[in-house]
Amino acid sequence: MNCPISGFTSYPTAQAAWNVIRLLTGKRALLTHKQPGTPGGFAYRCIYCHQWHITSQQKTDWPRRRLARMEPVIRERETQR
């Protein structure tokens, strides 16, 4: 699914976006693709569609990455309330 405003590919969770970044920038991907992407990447929540998008920047945002790992736990706690 693509964002209706930006046109970027959308991912339902931050973890899904980070998994795609890992697949696209892993050693195997860099060795097998004819035109590999730049190593690294960044996941962010879109203010328009409220889904997650990825960039090709090499910036590592550890607080957001931690949040991505904690998102399933946070959702579970919210559903228990």
N, C-alpha and C positions, 0 to 999 in steps of 0.2 A: 504494500500500500504506500502511496506517496502523499506527502503533505499537500493539501490543496493550495496553500499560499506559496511555499518555497519550492515545491516540486521534488524535495529530497525524499529518499527512501525512509520510511518510518519503521521503527521497531517498538513493540508493545512495552518492553521493559528495558531498564538500563542494562541488566545482565545480558539480554539478547543482543543489544548493541555492542557491548564489550566482547561477546563471543564472536561476532562478525569481525570486529577489529582484530582480534587474535587470529582468526582464520586468514584474513587478508594480509596480515603482516608477519606471520610466522615464518620460520626458516624454510619450511617446505614451499609455501606460497612464493617467497622471494626467489626460490630456485627454479620453480616450475612455470611461472608465468612469463610470457614474452615481455610484457610491460608491467612489472610489479609496481605496486603503489609504494609510497614512501613509508619507511618503518615508523611505527607509532600510530597515533590516532587519538581521537577524543570523542566521548559520548556526551551529549547534552540534551536537555528536555526543551522541546520547541514551545514557544509561548503561544503559538497559534493552534496547533493540533494536539498539544499536550502529550505527544508521543516522543520517542527518543530518536535522534539523528546522530550520524557520525561524521567526523571531519578527517582530513588527512594531516592535520597538524601533529607535530611531535610533542606536544605539551602533555604532560602527565598531571592530571588533577586528582591527587590522592583523596581529598575529601569526597569528591563526587564518586570516585571509584569505591570507596568504603560504603557510601550510600547505596551504590548499585548492589553491593553484596548484601546489604542489610534490608533492601527493599522487600524481599519475600517475608522477612520476619516482621517488618512494620505492617505489611498488609495483613498478616495473620493476626497480629494484635488488634488491628482495627476491626476485623471481622468478629473477634471474640467479644467486643464491647457491646 
